[in-house]
Amino acid sequence: MKRGKKYTEAAKLIDRAAQYDTEEAISLVKKAAVAKFDETIECHIRTGCDGRHADQQIRGAVVLPNGTGKTVKVLVFAKGAKADEAQAAGADFVGGEELIPRIQNDGWLDFDVVVATPDMMGVVGRLGRVLGPKGLMPNPKAGTVTMDVTKAIDDIKAGKIEYRLDKANIIHVPVGKASFTEEQLVENFNALMGAINKAKPAAVKGAYLKSVTLTSTMGPGVKVNPTKLVNANA
């Protein structure tokens, strides 16, 4: 694959074989983020879990102390007083049954997170085929099926992110933007790793964190030493 000049220059800063400490890795990722837009800094965590087993699944959420740098649009499925509460809390869209044809038939997906009160999950369940593959289905473990819609919206707007295993047992999450300071990115990264360490399933055998890589949208990956992350955030 042919890489651009900027990528090639940025890649020279990084030793592909090395595993860096958190602070150094974040410093390198920031230096390598040379695109003309504010790149997202992402974290890719390869785990020792086997997601085919229910007792080795990982799914949850964590609020990043400095947010994600992205404006998040929240859709809330609620009715009555809870719908009013969602509006007051700053939800971008609030509704119920009437939204189903809009999402199912018109392909409307102009939102980033879906929150639902438990009594609306029967309605939301009918959208499983649309929302599920996009990772938008509300889930109690992620705090998006709740009666406390105000807290859910506040957390999401403040920088709450969801993490879950993909089919290859890897977790992919944003930890901020290239415009963030190194300190902000370190704080966000440490908060994420603390949550991931706490979420370790008891059934996992061997190494839990196999590899942890930080990368910007257009930049090369930088490996973080996983053994230090287990000890630092345990």
Secondary structure, 3 states (H helix, E strand, C coil): CCCCHHHHHHHCCCCCCCCECHHHHHHHHHHHCCCCCCCEEEEEEEECCCCCCHHHCCEEEEECCCCCCCCCCEEEECCHHHHHHHHHHCCCEEECCCHHHHHHCCCCCCCCEEEECHHHHHHHHCCHHHHCCCCCCCCHHHCCECCCHHHHHHHHHHCEEEEECCCCCEEEEEEEECCCCHHHHHHHHHHHHHHHHHCCCCCCCCCCEEEEEEEECCCCCEEECHHHHHHHHC
